[in-house]
Amino acid sequence: MISPRTGRRARAHRATHGALAFALVLGLSLGAQAANAPAAAADTQDGADEGTVRLSLAAGLHGVVASEAPVTATLTVDNDSDEPVPAGRLTVEINKTPLSDSDELTAWLTAGDAAGSFTSLGTTEADEVAASDSSTTSISAPAAAIGDIDAGVYPIRGRLSGESSAGILGTTSVLIVDADSSREITVLVPITATPEDGGLLTTEELDELTAPDGALTAQLDGVAGTSAVLAVDPLIPAAIRALGTAAPTSASDWLTRLESLSNERFTLQAGDADATVQARAGLDEPLEPLPLTPYLLPENFIEPTPSPSPSPSPTPTAPEMPDYEELTAIRGSEDGILWPLGDAQPGDLAVFDEYLGADATTILPSTSLSTGDAPVVDVDGHRALAVTADASAALSEAAATADDDTTREQAITTAIAHLAYTGSQPALIGLARDETRTADSLREAILSLSTVAQPATLVALEKAKPASASLVGETSTARVDTLHELLDGESALTTFSSVLEDPLVLLSPERIEIMRLMGVGSAENLAAGAGAHSTATTATLDAVSVQQPSPIQLFTSAAPLPVWVRNDLPWPVNVTLHSRPSDARLDIQPETPVEAQPASNTRATVPVEARVGSGVLDVDFRLTSPTGVHIGTDQTATVTVRAEWEGIGLGILGGVIGLLLVLGIVRTIVRRRTSDETDAAASDSPES
């Protein structure tokens, strides 16, 4: 993790306090130790921490030199602090007691532990290194400095010392003497890409990944022209082909380029799912994605057919939709290979043969096998390829280092040193799953092996005579339990999905997400990923339900009850609303079909009829799918019936109407009588 910059605030007179400043800088270094002890950890990390000073050492070509030949060592001071590193003296030393195995190599590079004594290869003066700057110095040693030593891996160390004896900035590395360059090595490079939603890569994601500076483009750029064997997640081509004519041009070109490469290739299980956990979970066959039809839009697969003359307008024909095999096919890929996690047991290998056939080949790390060096092994009649674990881990670090040439060089040297312990027989390197490698880092990591070996094909390696081996190491049931939990959730969703017109719109992405969660590259994050997925599954199962109804007042003997059905899914659902009163005072329609619209609340009306004048009772509501599966949470509404108010209201209304009629009649009579009296008075007047 990158630490905050720890700039120096105390700036006294540097002329008189140079030694103190140097000591403070050394205190920041991960490799600062007492006078004659080398710093072991600083140079093996993935880049120097911000605000620190780091010394690194490289010798020969990726650490490889010939016996009785001159040696050139390069020391680099990376000053990422706010203070300059004062001028000093650089020294390179060698220990002529070889490191006997990979364990001693690791102990030396990580802790500076090595038997034997060190002798000097050379010393030179080092200039001051300004803040936020770096400096590289070479020291050449004649052949006599090494002498006539046997082939092997030897500890070397570099030190930077100043005028003060307050501290020494140190670093460790190795010298590989007389490495055998006639051996053959095969490198496996996994090519995977995980979408944000866990399903298939979207148009936007493919457009970004296959752009000139995209991660998938970088993978092909890094392996093109090398002998690397590609292990490809088949869901990458599936995502591209599923878009049909709507696929980004860059994505279609990427797929064409992949299939045109001369590299050998095979497909991983979809989503890079781990076959070991599936075998151990008792699955009769490996998990496969469900039909990908929800991802296929017919309009993207219509091929226009020109109409007969004279009308040139195209006439669309019925689209032919590709099946799963067509979507995931990769031209030239080899079948029958599994690359699971390394905790497989003999029983798992037997299941793998059932999954893929008797000729199945399993790729396992050498740490899980009793024969550490043999690349091809036979485990109780089951064929396996052994990846050299330590060298693979180091080369994976080199391939993943984007902008730190020093760290990459150290990782390559470490990988070659580990390979030196496997003898002259063929070796297999398997890079770690990594979706962020740069083209330059990946290419340099692969090509660096030409220093000590010749490239070999996977086909040739598979034909080698296997050595007898047994599997070692303990197994864990945690991943198996997690897979069972995920499959139980999928089973619940399968039952629930009967509310949908096309259940695959829910189930197809669900299966892919489960396979990705159980992927080899996702093993470290399985617990967190599975927990989030289970939470999402619970939310989906609760996405359709009857809304909690408010108390209902029923003032007539017959009226519809309003009930709201909540649907949080992005698709419409078909459900049946079941209504049941708490007693017979209310006659209610028992079943009401409802088509609930997506991401909304849909109003349903349930006809009811009161059998008595008044009362308070409960009505229970529940939902079922068209196949009778119970959906969501049941709800209860309190209904107050005041049906007699209807008669009272009609009586009052009738009385009011009658009263108005009487008043109208009285008013008419009064007006007529008044009119008659007016007419009589007018006839009796003298003017008449």
C-alpha positions in Angstrom: 0.0 0.0 0.0 1.3 3.4 -0.9 2.0 5.5 2.1 1.7 9.3 2.3 4.7 11.3 1.5 6.7 11.9 4.7 8.6 15.1 3.7 11.3 16.4 6.0 10.6 19.6 7.9 13.8 20.0 9.8 16.3 21.6 7.4 19.3 22.8 9.4 22.6 23.7 8.0 23.3 20.8 5.6 27.0 21.5 5.4 27.4 20.7 9.1 24.7 18.1 9.5 25.0 16.1 6.3 25.7 12.9 8.2 22.5 13.3 10.3 20.4 13.9 7.2 21.8 10.8 5.6 21.0 8.8 8.7 17.4 10.1 8.7 17.0 9.1 5.1 18.4 5.7 5.8 15.8 5.3 8.6 13.1 5.6 6.0 14.5 2.8 3.9 13.0 -0.6 4.1 16.5 -2.0 3.9 18.3 0.1 6.5 20.1 -2.1 8.9 23.2 -2.1 11.1 26.7 -1.7 9.7 27.4 -5.0 8.0 23.9 -6.4 7.6 22.2 -6.2 4.1 18.7 -4.9 3.8 16.7 -7.8 2.4 13.2 -6.8 1.8 13.3 -3.4 0.1 14.2 -4.7 -3.4 11.7 -7.5 -3.6 8.6 -5.4 -3.1 6.4 -4.1 -5.9 8.0 -0.7 -6.1 9.3 1.6 -3.4 6.9 3.2 -1.0 6.4 6.8 -1.6 8.6 8.9 0.7 11.3 6.3 1.0 14.8 5.6 -0.3 15.5 2.3 -2.0 18.7 0.7 -3.2 18.4 -2.1 -5.8 21.0 -4.4 -7.4 21.1 -6.3 -10.8 24.0 -8.3 -12.2 24.6 -10.0 -15.5 21.7 -10.6 -17.9 18.7 -11.2 -15.6 21.2 -12.4 -13.0 22.8 -14.9 -15.3 26.6 -15.0 -15.9 29.0 -17.5 -17.3 31.7 -19.0 -15.0 35.1 -17.3 -15.2 33.6 -14.3 -17.0 33.5 -10.6 -16.1 30.5 -9.4 -14.2 28.8 -6.1 -14.4 26.6 -5.1 -11.5 24.2 -2.2 -11.6 23.1 -0.4 -8.4 20.2 2.1 -8.5 19.3 4.5 -5.8 15.6 5.6 -6.0 15.1 8.6 -3.7 11.4 9.2 -3.3 11.9 11.3 -0.1 11.9 15.1 0.3 15.6 15.1 1.2 18.7 14.4 -0.9 20.7 11.3 -0.3 24.3 12.5 0.4 27.2 11.2 -1.6 28.7 8.0 -0.4 30.3 4.7 -1.4 28.7 1.8 -3.3 29.9 -1.7 -2.7 28.9 -5.0 -4.3 29.8 -8.3 -2.6 29.4 -12.0 -3.4 29.0 -15.0 -1.2 30.7 -18.0 -2.8 28.7 -20.5 -0.8 25.8 -21.3 -3.2 22.1 -21.3 -2.1 21.2 -25.0 -2.1 17.5 -24.8 -2.8 14.5 -22.5 -3.3 13.9 -22.3 0.4 17.4 -20.9 1.0 16.9 -18.5 -2.0 13.7 -17.2 -0.5 15.3 -16.8 3.0 18.1 -14.8 1.4 15.9 -12.5 -0.7 13.4 -11.8 2.1 15.5 -11.9 5.3 19.1 -11.6 4.2 19.9 -15.0 5.7 22.8 -16.9 4.0 25.6 -19.2 5.2 29.2 -18.3 4.3 31.1 -15.1 4.0 31.1 -12.3 1.5 33.9 -10.9 -0.6 34.0 -7.7 -2.6 33.3 -7.6 -6.3 33.9 -3.8 -6.5 33.5 -0.4 -5.0 32.9 3.0 -6.4 31.9 6.5 -5.3 28.3 7.5 -5.4 27.1 11.1 -6.1 24.4 12.8 -4.1 20.9 11.9 -5.2 18.4 14.8 -5.2 15.0 14.5 -3.7 12.5 12.7 -5.9 15.3 11.5 -8.2 17.2 8.4 -8.9 20.8 7.5 -9.8 22.2 4.4 -11.5 25.9 3.3 -11.1 27.6 0.3 -12.7 30.5 -1.7 -11.1 32.5 -4.0 -13.3 34.4 -7.0 -11.8 37.0 -9.0 -13.7 36.5 -12.8 -14.0 39.1 -13.3 -11.3 36.8 -11.6 -8.8 34.4 -14.6 -9.1 37.0 -17.2 -9.7 36.4 -20.8 -10.8 33.1 -21.6 -9.0 30.6 -24.3 -9.8 27.3 -23.7 -11.5 24.7 -22.5 -9.0 22.8 -19.6 -7.4 25.0 -17.3 -5.3 24.0 -14.5 -2.9 25.2 -11.0 -3.8 24.5 -7.8 -2.0 24.9 -4.1 -2.5 25.5 -1.4 0.0 25.5 2.4 0.1 27.5 3.9 3.0 28.2 7.5 3.7 30.7 9.4 5.7 28.9 8.5 8.9 28.7 5.0 10.2 25.1 5.7 11.4 23.6 3.3 8.9 24.0 1.4 5.7 21.4 1.2 2.8 21.5 -2.4 1.6 19.9 -4.7 -0.9 20.1 -8.3 -1.9 20.1 -10.2 -5.2 21.6 -13.4 -6.7 24.0 -14.4 -9.4 23.1 -17.4 -11.4 26.3 -19.0 -12.8 26.4 -21.3 -15.8 22.6 -21.6 -16.3 21.7 -24.3 -18.8 20.1 -22.6 -21.8 19.4 -25.9 -23.7 16.4 -26.9 -21.6 12.8 -26.3 -22.7 10.2 -24.1 -20.9 6.5 -23.7 -21.6 4.7 -20.6 -20.4 1.0 -20.5 -19.7 -0.7 -17.1 -19.9 -4.4 -16.9 -18.6 -6.5 -14.4 -20.4 -9.6 -13.4 -18.4 -11.9 -10.4 -18.0 -14.4 -9.9 -15.3 -17.4 -7.6 -15.9 -18.6 -5.3 -13.2 -22.0 -7.0 -12.9 -20.6 -10.6 -12.9 -22.4 -11.6 -16.1 -21.2 -11.1 -19.6 -19.1 -8.2 -20.6 -21.2 -5.3 -21.8 -20.8 -3.3 -25.0 -19.2 -0.4 -23.1 -16.8 -2.8 -21.2 -15.7 -4.5 -24.4 -15.2 -1.2 -26.2 -12.9 -0.2 -23.3 -11.0 -3.5 -22.9 -10.3 -3.9 -26.7 -9.4 -0.3 -27.4 -5.7 0.3 -28.4 -4.9 0.9 -24.8 -7.3 -1.6 -23.3 -6.4 -4.5 -21.0 -7.4 -7.3 -23.4 -5.5 -5.6 -26.2 -2.5 -5.5 -23.9 -2.7 -9.3 -23.3 -2.5 -10.0 -27.1 0.2 -7.4 -27.6 2.2 -9.1 -24.9 2.0 -12.6 -26.2 2.1 -12.0 -29.9 5.3 -13.3 -31.4 6.1 -15.4 -28.3 5.7 -19.1 -27.7 3.3 -18.5 -24.7 0.3 -20.9 -24.5 -3.0 -19.0 -24.0 -5.6 -20.1 -21.5 -8.7 -18.1 -22.5 -12.0 -17.7 -20.6 -14.6 -18.7 -23.3 -17.0 -16.1 -22.0 -14.9 -13.4 -23.6 -15.7 -14.5 -27.2 -19.2 -15.3 -26.0 -19.7 -11.7 -24.9 -18.5 -10.4 -28.3 -20.5 -12.8 -30.4 -23.6 -12.4 -28.3 -23.8 -8.7 -29.5 -23.9 -9.8 -33.1 -23.8 -6.8 -35.5 -23.9 -4.5 -32.4 -20.5 -5.6 -31.2 -17.8 -2.9 -31.1 -15.5 -3.1 -34.1 -12.5 -3.2 -31.8 -14.0 -6.2 -30.0 -14.6 -8.1 -33.2 -11.1 -7.3 -34.4 -9.7 -8.5 -31.1 -11.4 -11.9 -31.5 -10.2 -12.2 -35.0 -6.7 -11.4 -33.9 -6.9 -13.9 -31.1 -7.9 -16.7 -33.4 -5.2 -15.8 -35.9 -2.3 -15.9 -33.4 0.1 -18.8 -33.8 0.2 -19.4 -30.1 -1.2 -22.6 -28.8 -4.3 -22.2 -26.7 -7.0 -23.9 -24.7 -10.1 -22.7 -23.0 -10.6 -22.4 -19.2 -13.9 -23.4 -17.7 -16.4 -20.6 -18.3 -15.8 -17.8 -15.9 -12.5 -19.4 -15.0 -14.5 -21.6 -12.5 -12.5 -23.9 -10.3 -13.2 -27.5 -11.1 -11.7 -28.8 -7.9 -14.4 -27.3 -5.7 -17.1 -28.6 -8.0 -15.7 -32.1 -7.9 -15.4 -32.0 -4.1 -19.0 -30.7 -3.9 -20.2 -33.9 -5.5 -21.4 -32.4 -8.8 -22.1 -35.1 -11.3 -20.9 -32.7 -14.1 -19.1 -29.4 -14.2 -21.1 -26.2 -14.0 -22.0 -24.7 -17.3 -23.7 -21.5 -18.2 -27.4 -21.7 -18.9 -28.5 -20.7 -22.4 -27.4 -17.2 -23.2 -30.6 -16.2 -25.0 -31.3 -13.3 -22.7 -28.1 -11.7 -24.1 -29.1 -12.2 -27.7 -31.2 -9.6 -29.5 -32.8 -10.9 -32.7 -32.3 -7.5 -34.5 -28.5 -7.9 -34.1 -28.5 -11.2 -36.1 -30.6 -10.2 -39.1 -28.8 -10.5 -42.4 -30.5 -8.5 -45.1 -31.2 -10.4 -48.3 -31.4 -8.3 -51.5 -34.9 -8.5 -53.1 -35.2 -9.5 -56.8 -34.9 -6.7 -59.4 -36.2 -4.1 -59.9 -36.6 -3.5 -56.2 -33.1 -3.2 -54.6 -34.4 -2.7 -51.0 -33.2 -5.5 -48.7 -35.7 -7.9 -47.2 -34.8 -9.1 -43.7 -34.9 -12.8 -43.1 -35.6 -14.6 -39.8 -32.4 -14.4 -37.8 -30.6 -17.6 -36.9 -29.4 -17.3 -33.3 -26.1 -18.9 -32.3 -26.0 -21.6 -29.6 -23.6 -21.8 -26.7 -21.0 -23.8 -28.5 -20.9 -21.3 -31.4 -20.7 -18.4 -29.0 -17.8 -19.8 -27.0 -15.8 -21.5 -29.7 -12.1 -20.5 -30.1 -10.5 -21.7 -33.3 -7.5 -23.9 -32.7 -8.0 -24.5 -29.0 -7.0 -27.8 -27.5 -9.6 -29.8 -25.5 -9.4 -31.8 -22.3 -7.4 -29.5 -20.1 -8.3 -28.2 -16.7 -6.4 -25.5 -14.7 -8.0 -25.5 -11.3 -6.7 -24.4 -7.9 -3.8 -26.4 -6.5 -5.5 -28.2 -3.6 -6.8 -31.1 -5.8 -6.8 -34.7 -4.3 -6.7 -38.1 -6.1 -10.5 -38.3 -5.8 -10.8 -35.0 -7.6 -8.6 -36.2 -10.5 -10.9 -39.1 -10.9 -13.9 -36.8 -11.2 -12.0 -34.7 -13.7 -11.7 -37.7 -15.9 -15.4 -38.2 -15.7 -15.9 -34.5 -16.5 -13.7 -34.5 -19.6 -13.0 -38.1 -20.4 -10.2 -40.5 -19.7 -7.6 -38.3 -21.4 -8.1 -35.3 -19.2 -5.0 -33.3 -18.3 -4.9 -31.3 -15.1 -2.5 -28.4 -14.5 -1.4 -28.3 -10.9 1.3 -26.4 -8.9 4.5 -28.3 -8.1 3.8 -27.5 -4.4 0.9 -29.9 -4.4 2.9 -32.8 -5.8 5.5 -35.1 -4.1 7.8 -34.8 -7.1 8.8 -31.2 -7.1 10.6 -30.9 -10.4 9.0 -33.2 -13.0 6.7 -31.3 -15.4 4.6 -34.2 -16.4 3.4 -36.6 -13.7 1.1 -39.6 -13.2 -1.0 -39.6 -10.1 -2.7 -42.9 -9.6 -3.3 -43.2 -13.3 -4.3 -39.6 -13.8 -2.2 -37.4 -16.0 -1.2 -33.9 -14.7 1.2 -31.1 -15.6 3.2 -29.5 -12.8 3.7 -25.8 -12.8 6.9 -24.7 -11.2 5.3 -22.8 -8.3 8.1 -20.5 -7.0 9.4 -19.5 -10.5 5.8 -18.9 -11.7 5.0 -16.7 -8.7 8.1 -14.6 -9.4 7.5 -14.3 -13.1 3.9 -13.4 -12.5 5.1 -10.5 -10.3 7.4 -9.4 -13.2 4.5 -9.6 -15.7 2.3 -7.5 -13.4 4.8 -4.7 -12.8 3.7 -1.8 -15.0 6.1 1.1 -14.4 8.9 -0.1 -12.2 11.7 -1.5 -14.3 13.9 -2.2 -11.3 11.2 -4.3 -9.5 10.5 -6.2 -12.7 14.1 -7.0 -13.2 14.4 -8.3 -9.7 11.4 -10.5 -10.1 12.7 -11.9 -13.4 16.1 -12.7 -11.7 14.3 -14.4 -8.9 12.2 -16.5 -11.3 15.3 -17.6 -13.2 17.1 -18.5 -10.0 14.2 -20.7 -8.9 14.3 -22.4 -12.3 18.0 -23.2 -11.7 17.0 -25.7 -9.1 14.8 -27.8 -11.4 17.7 -29.2 -13.3 17.9 -29.5 -17.1 14.5 -31.2 -17.7 11.6 -29.3 -19.3 9.7 -26.9 -17.1 6.2 -25.4 -17.1 5.6 -21.8 -16.0 2.0 -20.7 -15.2 1.4 -17.0 -14.8 -1.2 -15.9 -12.2 -4.6 -14.7 -13.2 -4.2 -11.0 -13.8 -6.4 -8.7 -15.8 -4.2 -5.6 -15.5 -0.9 -6.6 -17.1 0.7 -4.2 -19.5 1.9 -5.5 -22.9 5.6 -4.5 -22.3 5.7 -6.1 -18.8 4.1 -9.3 -20.1 6.3 -9.6 -23.1 9.5 -8.9 -21.2 8.6 -11.5 -18.6 8.0 -14.2 -21.2 11.0 -13.4 -23.4 13.4 -13.1 -20.4 13.3 -16.9 -20.1 15.2 -17.2 -23.3 18.2 -16.4 -21.2 18.1 -19.9 -19.7 15.9 -22.0 -21.9 14.4 -22.7 -25.3 10.6 -22.2 -25.8 8.6 -25.5 -26.0 5.1 -26.3 -27.1 2.4 -27.6 -24.8 1.8 -30.5 -27.2 5.4 -31.6 -26.9 5.3 -31.3 -23.1 2.1 -33.4 -22.9 3.8 -36.2 -24.8 6.7 -36.5 -22.4 6.9 -39.6 -20.2 5.3 -38.9 -16.9 7.0 -39.4 -13.5 5.1 -41.1 -10.8 3.8 -38.7 -8.1 1.4 -38.3 -5.3 -0.6 -35.3 -4.1 0.3 -33.6 -0.9 -1.2 -30.9 1.2 -4.4 -30.5 3.1 -7.9 -29.7 1.7 -10.5 -27.2 3.1 -14.2 -27.6 3.0 -14.9 -23.8 3.3 -15.1 -23.4 -0.5 -17.3 -26.4 -0.9 -19.7 -25.1 1.8 -19.8 -21.8 0.0 -20.6 -23.4 -3.4 -23.4 -25.4 -1.8 -24.8 -22.1 -0.3 -24.7 -20.4 -3.7 -26.3 -23.4 -5.5 -29.1 -23.4 -2.8 -29.7 -19.8 -3.6 -29.8 -20.5 -7.3 -32.4 -23.3 -6.6 -34.5 -20.8 -4.7 -34.3 -18.3 -7.6 -35.2 -21.0 -10.0 -38.4 -21.7 -8.1 -39.1 -17.9 -7.8 -38.4 -17.3 -11.5 -41.7 -18.9 -12.5 -43.2 -15.4 -12.1 -41.3 -14.4 -15.2 -42.3 -14.9 -18.8 -38.7 -15.9 -19.5 -37.0 -17.3 -16.4 -33.6 -17.2 -18.1 -33.4 -13.4 -17.9 -32.8 -14.0 -14.2 -31.2 -17.5 -14.1 -28.7 -17.2 -16.9 -26.8 -14.3 -15.3 -27.1 -16.0 -11.9 -25.3 -19.1 -13.1 -22.5 -17.1 -14.7 -22.1 -15.0 -11.5 -21.8 -18.2 -9.4 -19.1 -19.6 -11.7 -17.1 -16.4 -11.6 -17.4 -16.3 -7.8 -15.9 -19.8 -7.7 -13.2 -18.8 -10.2 -9.6 -19.6 -9.7 -8.7 -15.9 -9.7 -11.4 -15.0 -7.2 -10.4 -17.4 -4.5 -8.9 -14.8 -2.2 -12.1 -12.7 -2.4 -14.6 -15.5 -2.3 -16.0 -14.9 1.2 -16.8 -11.2 0.5 -18.1 -11.9 -2.9 -20.3 -14.8 -1.8 -21.7 -12.7 1.1 -22.6 -9.9 -1.3 -24.1 -12.3 -3.7 -26.3 -14.0 -1.0 -27.5 -10.6 0.0 -28.5 -9.8 -3.5 -30.3 -13.1 -3.8 -32.3 -12.4 -0.7 -33.3 -9.0 -2.1 -34.4 -10.6 -5.4 -36.5 -13.2 -3.7 -38.2 -10.3 -1.8 -38.6 -8.1 -4.9 -42.2 -9.1 -5.5 -44.7 -8.9 -2.7 -48.0 -7.5 -1.5 -47.7 -4.0 -0.2 -48.7 -3.5 3.4 -52.3 -2.3 3.0 -53.9 0.5 5.1 -57.1 -0.1 7.1 -60.0 -0.2 4.7 -63.5 1.3 5.4 -66.3 -0.4 3.4 -69.5 1.7 3.4 -71.4 -0.4 0.8 -72.5 -4.0 0.6 -70.5 -4.5 -2.6 -67.3 -2.7 -3.7 -63.7 -3.5 -4.9 -60.9 -3.6 -2.4 -57.7 -1.9 -3.6 -54.5 -3.9 -3.2 -51.0 -2.9 -4.4 -48.5 -5.4 -5.6 -44.8 -4.3 -5.5 -42.4 -5.4 -8.2 -38.8 -4.2 -7.9 -37.6 -6.4 -10.7 -36.7 -4.9 -14.1 -39.2 -7.3 -15.8 -43.0 -7.7 -15.6 -44.2 -10.6 -13.5 -47.3 -12.6 -13.5 -48.8 -13.6 -10.1 -52.1 -14.6 -8.6 -53.4 -12.6 -5.6 -55.1 -14.8 -3.1 -57.6 -13.2 -0.7 -59.2 -14.8 2.3 -61.4 -13.1 4.9 -61.2 -14.0 8.6 -64.9 -15.0 8.7 -67.9 -15.3 6.5 -69.2 -11.8 7.0 -67.4 -10.8 3.8 -67.7 -12.6 0.5 -64.5 -11.9 -1.4 -63.1 -13.0 -4.8 -60.5 -15.7 -3.7 -58.1 -15.3 -6.7 -57.2 -12.3 -8.8 -54.6 -12.5 -11.6 -52.1 -9.6 -11.6 -49.5 -8.6 -14.1 -47.2 -6.4 -12.1 -45.2 -3.9 -14.1 -41.4 -3.7 -13.7 -39.9 -1.4 -11.1 -43.3 -0.1 -9.9 -46.4 -0.8 -7.7 -49.4 -2.2 -9.6 -52.9 -1.7 -8.3 -55.2 -4.7 -8.2 -58.9 -4.6 -7.3 -60.6 -7.4 -5.5 -64.4 -7.5 -5.6 -66.1 -8.0 -2.2 -69.6 -8.2 -0.9 -70.8 -7.8 2.7 -73.2 -10.4 4.0 -74.1 -8.5 7.2 -74.7 -4.9 8.0 -71.5 -4.0 9.8 -68.4 -5.4 11.5 -64.6 -5.4 11.6 -62.6 -8.3 10.2 -59.3 -9.2 8.6 -58.5 -10.1 5.0 -55.3 -12.1 4.3 -53.5 -11.5 1.0 -50.7 -13.7 -0.5 -49.2 -14.1 -3.9 -48.3 -17.2 -5.9 -46.7 -17.7 -9.2 -48.5 -19.3 -12.2 -47.0 -22.7 -11.0 -48.3 -22.2 -7.5 -45.0 -21.2 -5.8 -45.5 -18.9 -2.9 -44.1 -15.4 -3.6 -43.1 -12.7 -1.2 -44.5 -11.9 2.2 -48.1 -12.3 3.1 -50.0 -9.2 4.3 -53.2 -8.7 6.3 -55.7 -5.8 5.9 -58.2 -4.7 8.5 -61.6 -4.1 6.9 -64.4 -2.2 8.6 -67.8 -2.9 7.0 -70.6 -0.4 7.4 -73.0 -1.7 4.9 -76.2 -0.5 6.7 -75.0 3.0 6.1 -76.0 2.5 2.5 -79.7 2.1 3.4 -79.5 5.0 5.9 -77.9 7.1 3.3 -80.5 6.2 0.7 -83.3 7.0 3.2 -81.8 10.3 4.0 -81.3 11.1 0.4 -84.9 10.1 -0.4 -86.2 12.3 2.4 -84.1 15.2 1.2 -85.5 14.7 -2.3 -89.1 14.4 -1.0 -88.6 17.5 1.1 -87.3 19.4 -1.9 -90.3 18.2 -4.0 -92.7 19.4 -1.3 -90.9 22.7 -1.0 -91.1 23.1 -4.8 -94.8 22.4 -4.8 -95.5 24.8 -2.0 -93.4 27.5 -3.7 -95.3 26.9 -7.0 -98.7 27.2 -5.2 -97.6 30.4 -3.4 -96.3 32.0 -6.5 -99.5 31.1 -8.4 -101.7 32.5 -5.6 -99.7 35.7 -5.5 -100.0 36.1 -9.2 -103.8 35.6 -9.1 -104.1 38.3 -6.4 -102.1 40.7 -8.4 -104.3 40.1 -11.5 -107.5 40.7 -9.4 -106.2 43.9 -8.0 -105.4 45.2 -11.4 -108.9 44.5 -12.7 -110.6 46.4 -9.9 -108.5 49.6 -10.4 -110.5 52.8 -11.8 -108.4 53.0 -14.9 -109.7 49.7 -16.0 
